[in-house]
Amino acid sequence: MSYLDQIKGLKFKVSKVTVDGVDFYLRELSGKARLDFEGEKDLQLRGLKMMHASLCDADGNLTEKPDDFNAFMESVPNKVLLQLVNAFSALNITGETHLKN
């Protein structure tokens, strides 16, 4: 069995974030999704777009379209955005302690 066959069965981690009674779900990104944002030179904008792209339903199915990013940014209060970005970072960044055997 190839590695590709093995990893296709893996599930993406999903994190639930509740802000002011509204539940948001964020899914960890795939390698392809990360590559899709490499062309964005502004690191803050890249992070926000990646977070927006990771929004999903409770089952991990992605729900947002890239074309909706600007409308999303205009609609979301800053305190909600900050909590989503923090949760996204925690879900997608592996600390050094997780890499040690």
C-alpha positions as CSV (number, residue, x, y, z in Angstrom):
1,M,0.0,0.0,0.0
2,S,1.4,3.4,-1.0
3,Y,1.7,6.3,1.4
4,L,-0.8,8.2,-0.7
5,D,-3.4,5.4,-0.2
6,Q,-2.6,5.5,3.6
7,I,-2.9,9.3,4.0
8,K,-6.1,9.5,2.0
9,G,-7.8,7.9,5.0
10,L,-6.6,10.5,7.4
11,K,-9.1,13.1,8.7
12,F,-8.4,16.8,8.9
13,K,-8.6,18.2,12.5
14,V,-11.5,20.5,13.1
15,S,-11.6,23.1,15.9
16,K,-14.8,24.7,17.2
17,V,-14.7,28.3,18.2
18,T,-17.6,29.9,20.0
19,V,-17.8,33.7,20.1
20,D,-20.8,35.5,21.5
21,G,-22.9,32.4,21.2
22,V,-22.0,31.8,17.5
23,D,-20.2,28.6,16.6
24,F,-17.5,28.7,14.0
25,Y,-15.6,25.6,12.8
26,L,-12.0,25.8,11.4
27,R,-10.3,22.9,9.6
28,E,-6.6,22.4,9.3
29,L,-5.2,23.2,5.9
30,S,-3.9,20.7,3.4
31,G,-0.5,21.2,1.7
32,K,-2.3,22.3,-1.5
33,A,-4.3,24.9,0.3
34,R,-1.1,26.3,1.7
35,L,0.5,26.5,-1.7
36,D,-2.6,28.3,-3.1
37,F,-1.7,31.3,-0.9
38,E,2.1,31.4,-1.5
39,G,1.6,34.2,-4.1
40,E,0.1,36.6,-1.4
41,K,3.1,38.8,-0.4
42,D,1.3,40.5,2.5
43,L,1.7,38.0,5.3
44,Q,-1.2,39.4,7.4
45,L,-3.5,39.2,4.4
46,R,-2.2,35.7,3.6
47,G,-3.0,34.6,7.1
48,L,-6.5,36.0,7.0
49,K,-7.2,34.5,3.6
50,M,-6.0,31.1,4.8
51,M,-8.1,31.3,8.0
52,H,-11.2,32.2,5.8
53,A,-10.5,29.3,3.5
54,S,-10.4,26.9,6.5
55,L,-13.9,27.8,7.7
56,C,-16.0,24.6,7.5
57,D,-19.1,22.9,9.0
58,A,-18.9,20.6,12.0
59,D,-18.0,17.6,9.8
60,G,-15.0,19.4,8.3
61,N,-16.5,20.2,4.9
62,L,-15.2,23.5,3.7
63,T,-18.0,26.1,3.3
64,E,-16.4,29.4,2.1
65,K,-15.6,30.6,-1.4
66,P,-12.5,32.7,-2.0
67,D,-14.7,35.4,-3.7
68,D,-16.5,35.9,-0.4
69,F,-13.4,37.0,1.5
70,N,-14.0,40.8,1.2
71,A,-17.6,40.5,2.3
72,F,-16.6,38.2,5.2
73,M,-14.0,40.7,6.3
74,E,-16.5,43.6,6.2
75,S,-19.1,41.6,8.2
76,V,-17.0,40.1,11.0
77,P,-16.3,42.2,14.1
78,N,-12.7,42.6,15.0
79,K,-12.9,40.6,18.3
80,V,-14.5,37.7,16.5
81,L,-11.8,37.9,13.8
82,L,-9.0,37.9,16.4
83,Q,-10.4,34.8,18.1
84,L,-10.7,33.0,14.8
85,V,-7.2,33.9,13.8
86,N,-5.8,32.6,17.1
87,A,-7.7,29.3,16.8
88,F,-6.6,28.9,13.2
89,S,-3.0,29.5,14.2
90,A,-3.2,26.9,17.1
91,L,-4.7,24.4,14.7
92,N,-2.3,24.8,11.8
93,I,1.1,25.6,13.5
94,T,3.0,22.7,15.0
95,G,5.2,23.7,18.0
96,E,8.7,22.3,18.4
97,T,7.5,20.1,21.3
98,H,5.2,18.3,18.9
99,L,8.0,17.5,16.6
100,K,10.3,15.8,19.1
101,N,10.2,12.0,19.5
